[in-house]
């Protein structure tokens, strides 16, 4: 390919890629049809159409200009292997069509896994500039966050709430649907925005990113989703390890803590003025003692790291990693003891959080116990390959766990993968996630770090949440971007020069 033709091909690739990212990051969170009543189907169809069009675009470009790379790497192998396993599992399930499409499994059937695999391969084989990803992602977050905030404070500018029963109005927010799905979405966008904020060298850019990130923080509070706090809190704690190769960003990291404390208190003032409800965990974080401790810890640590040289920062990161590992180990041991040997120890208000029972996590304990009981009843082949997408709903229909609804999700994405695609499918998903994130964090570029942190935050909150559009679709896209060729893509370099 001559230089002129290469430049023309790269320009077309960039235009097509930008349009696709704007459709995904701005269009997908906002698209609606009949309000909340068909929101899952609407966003799923929108994603399938946009992803399908982008894949067709890439195919046409490959046919016109050539240069399609041969072979697959480990990350592509894992997601492709999961797709093939899902086809086999669907074929053995006895309801191939339903398992392929997934109508009883939040539309996460074998067909969607195939689309994820194709999209992952297409996106990661391109280089993406930070501004191409940042602009649509922050635009989508800002608009959806604004709607979430005004909904939470009592306004309904789109008239979506008035069509719901009064008992359901507190469970839906913005154009994202259920508050837990909204929480998953803001986990993704805030995870990325926070990394970009820390990496920005220009003070004016950092101020602008801080102002754009604040509505996302408020919207996460408005969503009242504890799973979002789990994902975001865990990644906030892990950021020093992810940013160890960026000294300036590492020095800025502690100042996030007082910034978050102040930002949360500001939104709490608005909520008190309007009588808006906040989650139990959010209220605990807003307690003056907790909020002040968070702010002081961050400020003192920020002052201590302010003038440290790179060697000292590397030592801090190593010591921090060791301390974090010890704390996590002690926390895990304490949880085990509180639910075994120390079962009778009174915990007061911590009883609902630290003691596992059927009611734990809004009946998640009960749901997980039922799901594991179903898995134990699987045949040896089903334990390896799964029962197909929709198996949980079919089993629950015979003996309802809840009288008012069919249980179609395990409320833990990994347990859902185990039921749908078996132990091999779960291992394939985890392998795909691990290899992709390892690649992202080793690359240490702005796009890969931001997208990797977002995907990691989502993966952590997925322990107690449901895979559903738009969040799972955006997670796949952001994981693909995190593992992409980055600024080292030769065709990108040729275009920029």
N, C-alpha and C positions, 0 to 999 in steps of 0.2 A: 504494500500500500504506500503510495507516494505521500509526501508530507501534506500537500494540499488536501488530498482525500482523507487523510488521517484527521486533520483539523476539522473538516466538515463532519466526519463521523462522530468525533468527540463532541462537537457542538450539539448535534442532534441527540446524542446520548444524554448530555446535560439538560437539555430542554425537556426531554421525555422524563428524565429522573426527577426534575424539579416539579413538574406537573403531578407526577405520581405522589411525591411526598406531601405536596399541598393537599391533595385529595385525601390522603391517609391521615395526616396530623390535624388538618382543619375540617375537612368534610366529614370523616367518619365519626368523630365525637358529636357533631352537630346534626347530622342527618336524621330526619324523622318522617314518618308517614301518617300514622294514626295516633300520634302521641306515644304514650307508654304502652298502649295495648298490643302493638306489634313491634316493639322497639328492638327486640333481639333479632327477629327475622329481617327487619329493615336494615340494620347495621351489618348483618351477615351477608345479605344480598349485595349491599353496597361494596363491602370488602371484596367479595368474590368477583364482582364485575370489574372493579378497579385493578385488582391484582391480575385478573385474567387479561385485561387490556394491556397492562404493562408487560406481561409475559409475551403477549403477541407482538408488542412493539420490539421487545428484545430479540424475538425470533426473526422478525423482518430485518432488523439491523444486522443480525448475524448472517442472514442470507445475502444481504446486499453488500456488506463490507467484509464478511468473514471474520476470522480471528477468534472464534469461540474456543475457549481453552478446553483441552481434553482432560479426562480423569477427574476423580473426586478425592477430597481429603477426608480426614477423620470426622470432622464436624458434619459434612454433607453425608458421609457414610452412615452416621448414627441416625439422622432424621430420615434418610432414605430407607434404612433398615426398619425403622419404626413404621413407616408407611407400608412396606411389604408385609410386615407382621400383622398390621391392622387389616390388610386385605385377606390374609389367611384366616385371621380370627373372625372376620365378618363372614367369610365363606363357611366356617365351621359352626357359626352361631345359629343357623337356621332362619335368620332374618337378614339376609345380606343387604337388601335395599335399604332398610332402616338403619342398619349399622354403618353403611357407606355414607348415607346422608346425615344421620344423627339427629332426627327430629325429637327423639326422647332423651337426647344427651346434650342439649344446648347447642346442637348443630356442630359438634366436634367429632364427627365421624371420620371414617377412613378417607373419604374424599377430601375433607378439609385438611387432613394430615398430608395428603399428596400435594395440595396447593401450597401448604406451608413449606414442604420440601423444595418445590420448584421455586418459590419466591425467595427462600433462603439462598439457594444456589445463584439465582439471578442477581440479587442485591449484593451479596458478599463478593461477587467477582467484579465489582466496580469500585472506583474510588469516589468518596463523597466529601465535599468540602463542608466545613463547620457551618458556614452561613446558610448553605442550602438546606441543612437539617434543622438548624436552630430557629430560623424565621418561622416556618410553618408550625413547628412544635410549640413555640411560645405563643404564637397567635391562637392556636387551638386551645391551649391551656387558659389563656387570658379570657377568652369568650366563654368557655364552659365554666371557668371559675366564677366569673361575674354572675352568670345565671345561677350557679349553686349558692352563692352568697346571698343574692336577693331573694331566692326561694327560701333559704334558711331564716332570713330576717322577716319573712312574711309576705313578700311580694310575689306575684305570678305573672310576669310580663308576657309570657307566651300562652297563657291560659291552659297550661297542662294539668295543673293541680285540680282545677274546678271540675274536671271530667272524672276524677277519681272519687271513690267512696271516702268519707271522712277518716275512716280507720286506716286507709292506705296512704294518706297524703304525707305522713312523716317518713315513709319508707322509700320515696322516690325523690330525685333531685336533679336539677339542670336538665340537659338533654342526654344524660347517661343512664337513666333508669334507676334501678335499685341502689341504695346508698353504698352497699358493699362493692358494687361494680364501679361506682363513682370513686370510691376509695382506691380501688385497684388502678384506675386511670390516673389519679393524681399522684399515686405512688410512682408511676412511670415518669410522668412529666416533671415532678419535683426532683426526683433522683437525678435526671439529666440536667435540669436547670441549676441545681446546686453545684454540680461539678463544673459546669461552664462558669459559674460565678467565681469559684475559687481559682480557676485557671486563667481568668481574664487578667492581662497585664495592665491594661489601661484603666485608670481610676474611673473615668467617665463611663466606660463600658460596664465596670463592676456595679456602679450606681444604677445604671439602667437595668441590668440583670436583676439586681436586688429588688427594684420596684416592680419588675415583672414576675419575680418569684413570690413576692408577698401575697398576691391574690391566690396563688396556688396553695400556699400554706393555710390561708383562711378557708379556702374551699375544702381542703382536707379536714379541717376542723368541722366545717359545716356538714360534711358527709357523715360524721359521727361513726366512722368505721374503725374499729379497733385493729383490724387487719392492716389498714394503711399505716397506723402508728407503729405496728410491729415491723413492717418492711422498711419504712423511712427511718425509724429509730435505729434499726440494726445497721443500715447502710451508713447512717451518720457516724456510728461508732466505728465502722470499718474504713471510713475515708482516709485516715492517716496511713493505712496499709496500702490502699489503692493509689495514693498520691505520693508515695515515698520518693519517686524520681522527679518530683516537682517541688523543690524547696520553697519557692514563694507561696505556692498553693498550700503547702503543709503549714507554713507560718500563719496563713489566713484562717485555716480550719477552726482553731479554737474560738474565733470571733463569731462563728456561726451560732454558738450556744447563747451568748447574750442577745444576739439578733433575733433568734427564734423565741427566746423568752419574752422579749419586748413585743415582737409581732403577735404572739399569742395573747398577751395581756391586752393589746389594743383591740383585737377582735372580741375578746371576752367583754370589754366595755360595751361594744355594739350589741352583743348578745343580751347583756343585762338590760340595756336600754329598751330592747324590743321584746324581751321575755323569751328569747330563743334558747332551746335546749342544747346542751353539749354532752358528749359521752362521758361515762364514768372515768375512764382513763384520762381523757382530756382535762376533766375537772381536777383530777389528782395532780396533773402536771402544772395546772394553773394555780395550785395552792401557793400562797406567798413563800413558804419555806422552800418548796421544791423549785419554784421559779427563780428565787433569789440565789439558791445554791447553784443552779444551772448557769446563771449569768456570771456569778463570781468565779466559778470554776473555769469557765471559758476565758474570762478576762485575765485571770491570773496566769493561766497557761499561755494565753496569747502574749502577754508581756514577757514571760519567761523564754518563749521561742523567738521573740521579735528579732533579735540580733544574732541568733545562733548560726554558725557556719554549717555547710552541707554535711560535714562529717558528724557534727553534733546532732543534726537532724536525723541522720541515718541511725545513730545510736538511740535516739528517742523513739523512732519508729520500731526498732527491735525490742526495746524495753516495753513499749506500749503493747506490742503484739503479745509478748509474754504475759503481761499483766491482764490483758483482755482474755487470753486463753485460760488463765487461772480463775478469773472471775466467772467465766462461762462454766468451767468445770465445777466450781463451788455451787453455782446457781442450779446446775443440773442435779448435783448430789442432794442439795437441799430439797428440791422438788420431789425427788424420789423418796427421801426420808419423810417428808411431810405427808406423803400419800401411802406410807407403809409403817415404819417404826413409830413415827410421831403423829400417827393418824388422829389421836385424841387431843393433840395440842390445840388450844383455842387460838384462832387467827383473826377474829373480829371481822372487819370489812374485807380482809384478804381471803376469806373463806371461798368466795365465789371465783377467785382468780387462781389460787394456789392449790385448791383441792379439786381433783378430777372426779366427775360424776356424770350421770346421764344428762344433767341440766347444764354442764359446763359449756361455756361459749354459745349461749342461746341454743341449747339442745345438741350441740355438736358432739358431745360425749356420747349421747344416745345414738346419733346417726353413725358415728365411727364404729361403735360396738356392733350395730346392725350390719354395716358394710363388711366388717371383718368376719362376722358370722357367715355371711353369704360367701365370702372368699374361701373360708374353710370348707364349705360344701362343694366347691368347684372340683371337678375331676382333675387328675394330675395334668392332663393336657391343657385344661382351662386355666390352671394355676400358672402355667408357663405362657400361654397365648392369650388368655383373657376370654371373656364371654361375649365380646362385641359391644359397640356403643349402643346404649339403651337397655342393657341387661339389668341394671339396677332398677330402672323404672318398671320393667316387666316383673321382676321378682317382688318388688314392693306392692304392685297392683294386686298380688294374690293375698297379701296380708299387710295392710297399711300400717306404717309406723305412726303417721299422723292422719287423723280422720278427714281433714279438710284439704289434703293435697297429696299427690303422688310424689314420692321421693325420687327425683331424677338426677341428683348430684350428691356426691359424698361430702361436699363442703370441705374438701381438701383435694387439690388438684392431683396430688401424687397417689392418693388412695383411689381416686377416680381412674387414673391411668392404670393402676393395678387391676381394678375390676374390669375395665374395658379391654386392655391389651396384655394383661398378665405381667408376670415378673420380668419377662424379656422385654416387653414394651416399656415398662417403667425404667429399666436399666438403660434402654436406648435413649429415652428422653433425658435422663440424668447425664448420660455420656455426652449427648449433644449439647446440653447446657454447660457442662464442665469444660469441654474442649473449646467451645465458642468463647466463654468468659476468660479462660486462660489465655487464649489468643488476644483478646481485647486488652487485658491488663498488661500483657507483655509488650504490646505495641506502644502503649503510653502516649497515644495521640489524643487530641481533644475529642474528636468524634467517638473513637473507640472507648475512651474512658467514660464519657458521659452516657453513651448508650449501654455500656457494660454495667455501670452503676445502676442505671434504671432497670435493666433486666434482672440484676441481682436483687434489687429491692422488691421487684414483682415476684421473683421466685421465692423469696422468704415469706411474703404475705400470702402466697398461694398455699402455704401450709394450712391455712384456715379459711380459704376462700374458694370461689367457683370460677371455672374457666368459661367466659362468655364474652361475646363481642360487646363493646369495641376493645376491651382491655387485652384479651388474649391475642387478638389480631395485631394490635400495636406492639405487644411484647415480642411476637415473632419478628415483626419488622425491625424493632430496635435491636434485638439480638443479632439479626442479619447485618445491620449497620455496624454493630460493635465488632463483628468478625470480618468486615469488609477489607478491601485492599488498601484503604486509607490513602494518604498523600503519596504513597510509594508507587501508586499505579502509574505505569509508564505512559499510558495514553493521556492521563490527566496532566502529567508533567509536560508532555509535548504540547498540549493545548495551552497550558499556562505560559509557557515560554514563547 
